[in-house]
Structures are given as C-alpha cells and as structure tokens.
C-alpha cells in the first residue's frame, strides 16, 4: 500500500478534501439532490451546498452541472464517486476498529506465566477476562522465571508474570503480590505444637524441596547456611503439588510460599510461619523501553481487581 501526496496541488493552494466534504458529495450522488442529501446527513441544505463547493475547490474542477436549481453529475463525478465511496468505507472501518479497541482492547496479547501464578491467580480470572474481550487473541506460554526473561528479550511475549526476587537489565517490574514462606507439616508431626518454626527447629528434619533449578531452593539453602544448621534433604521435585503429596505421606516437611500450596489440595496438612521471615514477591515484567499495550493494561487491571477481591491478604495494592 502506498500513500501519495500531491506537491503540485499544495503549491496551487489546494488541500486534501475532508471526510465531511466527501460524505456530502457521496450523499448527493446517492440521494440525487441536495435536499435529500441534507435530510440523510441531518444537516441543512446550505451546509451541503457549501461542502460541495469546497470539495470542488479542493479538487480543482467542477463535479456538477448547475441549471435551474438542479445538479447534474459530470462524468468525472461518477468516476470519482467510486473512489470516494471506498474511501468513506475505509474511514468507517477505522472508526469502528478504534471503537472496538477502546471498548474491548481488540488485538493480540502474548503473555508468559509461571505454573504457580497460573494456578493461583490467572486460573481464577481468565474466563471472565476473555468473555469481556471476545475478539482478543491470547497467546500464553507457561515456564520458569528465567524463561520469561529470555522470552521478553527475544520479543516472544509482551508481558510476563513471574517472581521478582532478582533484577534483570532491560526489564522493568510491576510488583503485585507478596507472600511469606510457610513450613508445611503432616498431621501429628511434633512441630505442629509450635506456633512458629525457626530454622534451628528443622535441624535433621527430612526436608522436601523444589529442585535447584528454582531460586526458592537456593534461598532455603542460604538460610540454613547462615543459621549454621545442616539441611537434611529427603526429596526434591519441580512440582509443588508433588511436594504436598510427599509431605502428606509423612516423608518429611516442606518450606513453601502460600501461593505454592494454596492452589493444591492440602488435605490435612498443617502450616506454620517460618522464622526468619522469607518473603516472596511476584508481579508483571516487561521490556523497560516499551509501554503496555491496551490489552496488557486491561489484563493487569483484571488481575488487580481479582487480587483485591479474592487475595487481599497478599495483594500489594496500587504501588
């Protein structure tokens, strides 16, 4: 598609015709008279006559023969009418498309999200969000936080929802959630008698953790090292649901944040706060040199509304 500006026309003092001029011309061509065109456009007859005259002046030639108060289209007018009709149809499509974007955020949205945040947050709001935006095309990739960073930098996603524990060059963050890690215990475990559990209480206690691919595992190991307490590893896995199952079987205890086990079937598992406090932050990540698209803004707004209503205890609010 090419767009051509006529420098000669500009040098002669003519400007590009306006959509109102074209609409007046097309209405006369289709209605057959100025009076009928005025009724169709809901304007006065003098207004239509004035726009027709302006249209002819901008084009540089006459479009109608005028005799005894009657307008007869010239051959040039008939030829031009086809192009004007197509131009007005195009303007109408642009206006309707813009209105769709204003109301529904029509377009495409590519997001990345960790399995935990999908289960605990997005799962509860996506159905309603997509119903409110029926023409939006959503692409959703599930992966680890490190994968999200790579996807953002490679322009494979527009927005990511993941852990905010580490900063990354070229990536801006929008904090949304903060939780604290809890000690998950099987029923009847001796540590259930305590209201809070410190690292020293876990000395020689079989521990079930995420694998070392996850930053949470490194933070737990660092916490044990700082306390000078040996960590007795019993099992490791990449799924929090599996960790809960192993704890339920009595194979050990686990240190998980509330989002990790809150979305699974806890059964009879007990949870106690961990001391020292191990905070976890999650939110939206995006490229620092790009703003949010309208669909991205709408999804973030939906997430905020969901968090404020259903997860207010972990929602950070409008920061």
C-alpha positions in Angstrom: 0.0 0.0 0.0 1.3 3.4 -0.9 0.3 6.9 0.1 0.9 9.7 -2.4 0.8 13.4 -1.5 0.4 15.8 -4.5 3.0 18.6 -4.0 1.6 20.3 -7.1 -1.8 20.6 -5.5 -0.3 22.1 -2.4 1.7 24.6 -4.4 -1.6 25.8 -6.0 -3.1 26.4 -2.6 -5.3 23.3 -2.6 -5.6 21.0 0.4 -6.7 17.4 0.8 -10.5 17.1 0.9 -12.0 16.4 4.3 -14.2 13.4 5.1 -17.2 15.7 5.6 -16.7 17.1 2.1 -16.6 13.6 0.7 -19.6 12.5 2.7 -21.6 15.4 1.4 -20.6 14.6 -2.2 -21.4 10.9 -1.9 -24.8 11.7 -0.3 -25.8 13.9 -3.2 -24.6 11.2 -5.7 -26.7 8.5 -3.9 -29.7 10.6 -2.9 -30.0 12.5 -6.2 -30.5 16.0 -4.8 -29.1 18.4 -2.2 -32.3 18.4 -0.2 -32.4 14.6 0.0 -28.7 14.5 0.9 -29.3 17.1 3.7 -32.0 15.0 5.2 -29.8 11.9 5.1 -26.9 13.7 6.7 -29.2 15.6 9.2 -27.8 19.0 8.2 -29.1 22.0 6.4 -29.3 22.3 2.6 -26.9 25.4 2.6 -24.4 23.3 4.6 -24.4 20.6 2.0 -24.1 23.1 -0.9 -21.2 24.8 0.9 -19.3 21.5 1.4 -19.9 20.6 -2.2 -18.4 23.9 -3.3 -15.4 23.4 -1.0 -14.9 19.9 -2.3 -14.8 21.1 -5.9 -12.5 23.9 -5.0 -10.1 21.5 -3.3 -10.2 19.1 -6.3 -9.8 22.0 -8.8 -12.6 21.0 -11.2 -16.5 21.0 -11.2 -18.4 17.9 -10.3 -21.9 19.1 -11.3 -23.7 21.0 -14.0 -25.9 23.5 -12.3 -29.1 24.7 -14.1 -32.4 26.0 -12.8 -31.5 24.8 -9.2 -30.8 21.3 -10.3 -27.4 19.5 -10.1 -26.4 17.0 -12.8 -23.3 15.0 -12.0 -20.5 15.2 -14.6 -18.7 12.1 -15.9 -15.8 13.0 -13.6 -18.2 12.9 -10.6 -19.4 9.4 -11.5 -15.8 8.2 -11.8 -14.8 9.9 -8.5 -17.8 8.6 -6.7 -16.5 5.0 -6.8 -13.2 6.0 -5.1 -14.9 8.3 -2.6 -17.3 5.5 -1.6 -14.3 3.2 -1.0 -12.5 5.9 1.0 -15.6 6.6 3.2 -15.9 2.8 3.8 -12.3 2.7 4.9 -12.8 5.6 7.3 -15.8 3.9 8.7 -13.8 0.7 9.3 -11.1 2.7 11.0 -13.6 4.4 13.3 -15.3 1.0 14.2 -11.9 -0.6 14.7 -10.9 2.2 17.0 -14.1 1.9 19.0 -13.6 -1.8 19.4 -10.1 -1.1 20.7 -11.5 1.5 23.2 -14.2 -0.8 24.4 -12.6 -4.3 24.2 -8.9 -4.0 23.6 -9.2 -5.9 20.3 -5.8 -7.2 19.3 -3.3 -9.8 20.3 -1.7 -10.3 23.7 1.3 -12.6 24.3 2.0 -13.5 27.9 4.3 -15.7 29.8 3.4 -17.0 33.3 4.9 -19.5 35.8 2.8 -22.6 36.6 2.3 -21.4 40.2 0.9 -18.0 39.2 -1.3 -19.5 36.6 -2.9 -21.9 39.1 -3.2 -19.4 41.9 -4.1 -16.2 40.1 -4.8 -16.3 36.3 -6.8 -19.5 36.5 -9.5 -17.7 38.6 -9.9 -14.7 36.2 -9.1 -15.8 32.7 -12.6 -17.0 31.8 -14.2 -13.7 32.8 -11.4 -11.6 31.1 -11.7 -13.5 27.8 -15.5 -13.2 27.9 -15.2 -9.4 28.3 -12.8 -9.3 25.3 -14.3 -11.7 22.8 -12.1 -10.6 19.9 -8.8 -10.7 21.7 -6.3 -13.3 20.7 -4.4 -14.5 23.7 -1.1 -16.5 23.4 0.0 -17.9 26.8 3.3 -19.6 27.4 4.0 -21.5 30.7 7.5 -21.6 32.1 10.1 -20.7 34.7 11.0 -17.1 35.6 14.4 -17.4 33.7 12.5 -18.5 30.6 10.2 -15.4 31.0 13.2 -13.1 30.9 14.5 -14.8 27.7 11.1 -14.6 26.1 10.8 -10.9 26.8 14.2 -10.1 25.5 13.6 -12.1 22.3 10.2 -10.4 21.9 8.3 -13.7 22.1 6.0 -12.3 24.8 4.7 -8.8 25.6 4.2 -9.4 29.3 5.3 -11.9 31.9 4.0 -12.9 35.4 6.7 -14.3 37.5 9.0 -14.0 40.5 10.5 -10.6 41.2 13.3 -11.8 43.5 16.0 -10.8 41.0 16.5 -7.8 38.8 17.4 -8.1 35.2 18.9 -5.4 32.8 16.4 -4.0 30.4 13.4 -5.4 32.3 11.0 -3.3 34.4 8.7 -4.8 37.0 5.3 -4.1 38.5 5.0 -5.7 41.9 1.6 -7.2 42.6 1.9 -9.9 45.3 4.0 -10.6 48.4 3.8 -13.7 50.4 5.8 -15.3 53.1 7.1 -18.9 53.2 5.5 -21.4 55.5 6.6 -24.7 56.9 4.2 -27.4 55.7 3.8 -30.4 58.0 2.0 -33.7 58.0 -0.7 -34.2 60.7 0.6 -35.2 64.0 4.1 -34.0 63.4 5.9 -32.9 66.6 6.5 -29.4 65.1 2.7 -28.8 64.8 2.8 -27.9 68.5 4.7 -24.7 67.7 3.0 -21.5 66.6 6.1 -20.5 64.5 9.0 -22.6 63.4 12.6 -21.3 63.1 15.4 -22.8 61.1 17.0 -24.4 64.1 13.8 -26.4 64.7 14.4 -28.0 61.3 17.9 -29.4 62.1 18.0 -33.1 61.0 14.3 -32.9 59.9 13.8 -34.6 56.5 13.1 -31.7 54.0 11.3 -31.9 50.7 12.1 -29.0 48.3 11.9 -27.8 44.8 14.9 -28.7 42.6 17.9 -26.5 42.3 16.5 -25.0 39.1 14.3 -22.8 41.3 15.6 -19.7 43.1 13.5 -20.7 46.1 15.7 -23.7 46.7 18.8 -21.5 46.7 17.2 -19.2 49.2 16.4 -22.0 51.6 19.9 -23.4 51.3 21.3 -20.0 52.1 19.0 -19.6 55.1 20.3 -22.9 56.6 23.9 -21.9 55.9 23.5 -18.6 57.6 22.0 -20.3 60.7 24.7 -22.9 60.7 22.1 -25.6 60.6 22.6 -28.7 58.4 19.8 -29.3 55.8 18.7 -32.9 55.6 17.3 -33.3 52.1 14.8 -36.1 51.7 13.4 -35.5 48.2 13.3 -32.8 45.5 10.8 -32.2 42.7 9.7 -29.5 40.3 6.0 -29.5 41.3 4.6 -28.0 44.5 1.7 -30.4 44.3 4.1 -33.4 44.4 5.8 -31.8 47.4 2.5 -31.6 49.2 1.8 -35.3 48.4 5.2 -36.3 49.9 4.6 -34.3 53.0 1.1 -35.8 53.3 2.7 -39.3 53.1 4.9 -38.4 56.1 8.1 -38.4 54.1 9.2 -35.0 55.5 8.3 -31.3 55.8 8.5 -28.6 53.3 9.1 -24.9 53.1 6.8 -23.3 50.5 5.2 -19.9 50.0 1.4 -19.7 50.4 0.7 -19.5 46.7 2.6 -22.8 46.0 0.4 -24.9 48.2 -2.7 -22.8 48.4 -3.9 -23.8 45.0 -3.5 -27.5 45.6 -5.5 -30.0 47.7 -3.9 -29.5 51.1 -5.9 -32.3 52.7 -5.0 -32.4 56.4 -1.6 -30.6 56.1 -0.6 -28.1 58.7 1.2 -24.8 58.0 3.3 -22.7 60.4 5.1 -19.4 59.8 8.8 -19.6 59.2 11.3 -17.5 61.2 13.2 -15.6 59.9 10.6 -14.3 57.5 11.3 -15.5 54.0 9.4 -13.0 51.7 8.4 -13.8 48.1 7.4 -11.1 45.5 5.6 -11.7 42.3 4.3 -9.4 39.6 4.4 -8.3 35.9 7.6 -8.0 33.9 8.0 -6.1 30.6 10.7 -4.5 28.5 11.9 -1.3 30.0 11.8 0.6 26.7 8.2 -0.3 25.9 4.9 0.8 27.4 1.9 -1.6 28.0 -0.4 -2.2 25.1 -4.1 -1.7 25.7 -4.8 -5.4 26.1 -1.9 -5.7 28.5 -3.3 -2.8 30.6 -6.7 -4.4 30.7 -5.3 -7.8 31.8 -3.2 -6.1 34.6 -6.4 -4.2 35.7 -8.3 -7.5 35.8 -5.5 -9.1 37.8 -5.5 -6.2 40.3 -9.3 -6.4 40.7 -9.1 -10.2 41.3 -6.3 -9.8 43.8 -8.1 -7.0 45.7 -11.3 -9.1 45.9 -10.1 -12.7 46.4 -6.5 -12.4 47.6 -6.4 -9.1 49.5 -4.0 -10.6 52.1 -1.2 -11.0 49.6 -2.0 -8.1 47.2 0.4 -5.2 47.3 -2.2 -2.7 46.1 -1.6 0.3 43.7 2.1 0.9 44.3 
